[in-house]
């Protein structure tokens, strides 16, 4: 099987976390950020340091720096898009990150239908071939090894990867 990795926000010490100025429905925003795109003003809610990935105050959304955005575009990485956001009291340019790539559901589940951690599997035939994607009915972001390699080589900050077969 092709090696895949989780692609997630890191938890660096003093990392900035941002919060939208306008409240929105957080559960639907991962796959449909249209409300955030129209109401894209954020404030720093905690932390002091801006890294390449900064988290929203909700667990599955994050923003990427202009540097990270350029890197993904130049490498022609597929399965994602982004939208500009404004962070009050900052001149730095960040973009809300949205995953477009898809794969079917996680296939190794327990008797309750919950994924069995430590050996995440899926049917490769349900994958749309995108470099970055999510499994059906999850907000889990997964990437192909080339994404991990490109990001690590460029020393993009505040991102973590874990081999999917160990997650």
Order of alpha helices (4+ residues) and beta strands (2+ residues): beta-beta-alpha-beta-beta-beta-alpha-beta-beta-beta-beta-beta-alpha-beta
